[in-house]
Amino acid sequence: MLMDPSTTSSSRLYYAMIACIAPRPIAWVSTISGKGVTNLAPFSFFNGVASEPPTLLFCPGFKDDGTPKDTLRNIEETREFVVNVVPYSLAQAMNATSASLDHGISEFETCGIESAPGMKVRPPRVAKSPVHFECKLYDLIRVGSGNIVIGEILLIDIDDSVLDAKGKPDPEKLDLIGRMGGATYSRTTGRFDLRRPD
């Protein structure tokens, strides 16, 4: 199958991309509005950018009516956010926060998700997530129907319970999930090693 973006609908392109760019890590992003209302939403167009300065990115789109999603709106207002990672144990809770709620309604409260205060930023964390990246906005790039939010990482907090004997994050203990196409997810428990050639 060949897909030429100039002659293919954006919906077909989208479904091809989410099925073939996989598995995608999930940024469970917590923000707070200028009025102090918290927000929590998952994004699977997410990755690291650089270690100097430590940066990551995720890509929120717009609502169907063309207005910014609450996450994007809040980041534009406060310039801060937290990326919480999603282990398998939190998959159902993460999925619940993907529901479309009216502006000004907190997913933390609606979905019964325990929060914890940020240490260097105002937005709260997901208390049960084993890793938190507290970020300030580094740059925001508009790309057609999407946005690239680049965050400078101010603090990484990794729970000791997911560290191995050498003090490094243990993928088995993290048990993170990734997004595939449609409603399908994967777990990072099925792995294999490849050593890079010299």
C-alpha positions in Angstrom: 0.0 0.0 0.0 1.3 3.4 -0.9 0.0 6.6 0.8 0.6 9.9 -0.7 -0.2 12.7 1.8 -1.3 15.0 -1.1 -4.1 12.6 -2.1 -4.8 10.7 1.2 -7.3 12.0 3.9 -5.8 13.1 7.1 -7.8 10.5 9.0 -6.3 7.7 7.0 -2.8 9.1 7.4 -3.5 9.4 11.2 -4.5 5.8 11.5 -1.5 4.6 9.5 0.8 6.6 11.6 -0.5 5.4 15.0 -0.5 1.8 13.8 3.0 1.9 12.4 4.8 4.3 14.8 4.6 1.8 17.6 4.8 1.1 20.4 4.7 4.7 21.6 5.5 5.7 25.2 2.8 7.6 27.0 3.2 11.0 28.6 0.6 11.3 31.3 0.7 15.1 31.5 -0.5 17.0 34.6 -1.0 20.7 34.4 -2.8 23.5 36.2 -4.7 26.5 34.8 -4.1 30.1 35.7 -7.2 29.8 37.9 -5.8 26.8 39.7 -7.8 24.0 38.1 -5.8 20.8 37.6 -5.8 18.7 34.4 -4.5 15.3 33.6 -4.4 13.8 30.1 -2.4 11.1 28.2 -0.4 11.7 25.0 1.3 9.0 23.0 3.3 11.2 20.6 6.0 11.6 23.2 9.7 11.2 23.5 13.0 12.6 24.8 14.9 15.3 23.0 18.3 15.9 24.6 20.2 15.4 27.8 21.9 18.9 27.6 19.7 20.6 28.5 17.5 17.7 29.6 14.4 18.0 27.5 11.4 16.0 26.3 8.6 16.6 24.0 5.0 15.6 23.5 2.4 16.6 20.9 -1.1 17.7 21.9 -3.5 18.4 19.2 -6.6 20.5 19.2 -10.2 19.7 20.1 -12.6 18.9 17.3 -13.8 22.5 17.3 -10.3 23.7 16.7 -9.7 25.1 20.2 -6.7 24.1 22.3 -7.0 21.1 24.5 -6.8 22.0 28.2 -3.3 20.6 28.6 -2.0 23.0 25.9 -4.1 25.9 27.1 -2.7 25.4 30.7 0.9 25.2 29.5 0.5 28.4 27.5 -0.9 30.1 30.7 1.5 28.7 33.3 4.5 27.4 31.3 4.8 24.4 33.6 3.8 20.7 33.5 4.7 17.2 34.8 5.1 14.1 32.7 4.1 11.0 34.7 5.0 7.6 33.3 2.3 4.9 33.1 3.0 1.4 34.4 0.6 -1.4 33.7 -1.0 -1.0 37.1 -2.2 2.5 36.2 -3.4 1.6 32.6 -7.1 1.8 33.5 -6.8 5.1 35.4 -4.8 6.6 32.5 -7.4 5.5 30.1 -10.2 7.1 32.2 -8.4 10.5 31.9 -8.6 10.4 28.1 -12.3 11.2 28.3 -13.4 14.5 26.9 -14.4 16.7 29.8 -15.6 20.2 29.7 -13.0 22.9 30.3 -12.5 23.6 34.0 -13.2 20.1 35.2 -10.3 18.3 36.9 -9.6 14.7 35.8 -7.8 14.1 39.1 -11.1 14.7 40.9 -13.5 13.2 38.3 -11.5 10.0 37.9 -10.5 9.7 41.6 -6.7 9.9 40.9 -4.5 10.7 43.9 -2.2 13.6 43.4 1.0 14.8 45.1 2.4 18.3 45.0 5.1 19.1 42.5 8.5 19.9 44.0 9.7 22.6 41.5 6.5 23.3 39.6 2.9 24.2 40.5 1.1 21.3 38.7 0.6 18.2 40.8 2.0 14.8 40.1 0.2 11.5 39.8 1.0 10.1 43.2 1.2 6.4 42.2 3.3 7.0 39.0 6.8 5.7 39.7 8.6 8.4 37.6 7.8 12.1 37.4 9.5 14.7 35.0 8.8 18.2 36.3 9.2 20.6 33.4 9.0 24.2 32.3 8.1 25.1 28.8 11.2 25.4 26.6 9.5 25.9 23.3 6.2 25.5 21.6 6.1 24.7 17.8 2.9 24.7 15.8 2.8 22.1 13.1 -0.5 22.2 11.2 -3.1 20.4 13.3 -0.6 19.6 16.0 1.8 21.2 18.4 5.2 20.2 19.7 5.6 21.0 23.4 9.2 20.9 24.4 9.8 20.9 28.1 13.0 21.5 30.0 13.3 19.0 32.8 13.8 20.7 36.1 13.5 17.5 38.2 13.3 13.8 37.7 11.9 11.8 40.6 12.2 8.0 40.3 10.7 5.9 43.1 13.3 3.7 44.8 10.9 0.7 44.4 11.6 0.6 40.6 15.4 0.7 40.9 17.7 -2.4 40.5 20.6 -3.4 42.8 22.9 -0.9 41.0 20.5 2.0 41.6 19.3 2.1 37.9 15.7 2.0 36.7 14.7 -1.6 36.3 12.4 -2.1 33.2 10.9 -5.2 34.8 9.9 -3.2 37.9 8.7 -0.2 35.9 6.4 -2.4 33.7 5.5 0.5 31.5 2.9 0.4 28.8 3.0 1.7 25.2 0.4 2.7 22.7 -0.2 0.7 19.6 -2.9 1.4 17.0 -6.6 1.9 18.0 -7.4 0.5 21.5 -4.3 -1.8 21.6 -1.5 -1.3 24.1 1.8 -3.2 24.8 3.8 -3.8 27.9 7.5 -3.5 28.3 7.8 -6.9 30.0 8.6 -8.7 26.7 12.1 -7.6 25.9 15.4 -8.8 24.2 18.9 -7.3 24.2 21.1 -6.4 21.2 24.6 -5.2 21.8 25.8 -2.4 19.5 28.8 -3.2 17.3 32.1 -1.6 18.2 
